[in-house]
Amino acid sequence: MSKINVAVNEFKIGLDSIEYTFRLDFRALLKFTKRYKDALVIFNEFLTGKDIYGCIVKILSCSCLEKEFTEDELVEQLSFDFKTMKLMDEITFALIDGVLSEDKGDKKSKSGKENKTSKN
């Protein structure tokens, strides 16, 4: 019997003075594939560098724990500054690392939080 350790990345994003948790987990993936019929195309475009930020907004719109966001809501609330762009890059690296890594174990995410072995 094999054991698989899955690291779940979480990111805290402040929008309109409320801090929301965006969790990149299997539940978000299921929601993403249900919401977007062309989910595999969108994710492939993300991985190949086409419309990276548009794809991230779509992925994030499916990963908030506290609220159902639409793409438009996120786009309107995300600022175009260095801090936001740095966070989007961090999320990009976490997503790519999750796709490309085979042995993640219980590492710390770039957000500084301990990742959990999850059954979500």
N, C-alpha and C positions, 0 to 999 in steps of 0.2 A: 504494500500500500504506500503510495507516495504522499508526501506532505507538501502543500503549497502555501507559502507565506505571501500574503497580499498586503501591500502597503496602500493605505487610503490617504490621499492628499486632501487637505482642507485649506481653504483660503478665506480670510476675513476681509470683506470689502465694505467700507463705509459709503452709504448712498443716502443722501438727504438726511444726514446726521443719525442714521440708523446703521448699526453694524450687522451685516448679513454673513452667513456662513455658506460658502460654496464648496461642496464636497464632490470630488471626482471619484465616484464609486460606481458599482454595477447598477445600482438603482438609477443613477443619472444616465448611464448608458442605455438602459431600457427605455427610459423616458425620451431620450434623444432619438432612438430608432423608431419609437412610436410616433413622435411629433413630426419627424422629417422622413418622408418616404425615400428620399435620396440620401439617407444618413451616411452610407458607405462612400458615396461620391463626395459629400461634404468633408468627411474625415480624411479621405484621400487627398483632397485639395489642400486641407490643412497641413498634412504631412509633407506634401510636395511644395509647399510655400506659396500656394495660390490663395489669395484672399484670407490670409492668416487671421487678421483681426475680426473679419466678418464671421469666420468659422468659430473663433473663440467665443464671440457673443452668442452664437447659436448653442454652443456646448454649455456655456455658463447659464443660459436661460433655462436649461434643464437640470441644473445642479444645485440650485439654492434650496436650503433646508427650511427656511422660514416663510418664503413667499413664492408664488408662481409668477415669474417674470416673463414678459414678452421680449422679443429682440428690441423693439422700439423703446420700451421702458429702460432697458439697460443702456442702449446707445444714448438716450437723452440724459441719463444720470451719470454716466462715466465721463470724467473730465479728460481733456487732452493735454496732459502734463507729464513731466518726467516720472513722477511717482506712479501714476496709473500705467504708463507704458512699461515701466520696470516690472510692475506686478503682472501685467499681461504676458510679458516675456517669461516671467517665473512660472506662470500657469502653462505656457507653451512648453517649456522645458519639462515640467512635471508630466504633462500629457505624453510627450515624445518619449521620456524616460519610461513611463508606464507601458508604452507600446513596445519599446525596444529591449528593455531589461528582462532577463530571464530569472535572475536571482536578486530579488530586492530585499528580502528579509525584513527586519524591523529597523529601518533607517529613520533618521529624522528628515522631515520634508524641508524644503527651502524656506518654508514659512516659520521654521523653528519649532514646530510642534512635533511631538513624537507620533509617528505613524503607528496605526494599530493593525494587528492581524485581525481581519474583519470577517464576519459571517454575513454581512449586510447583503 
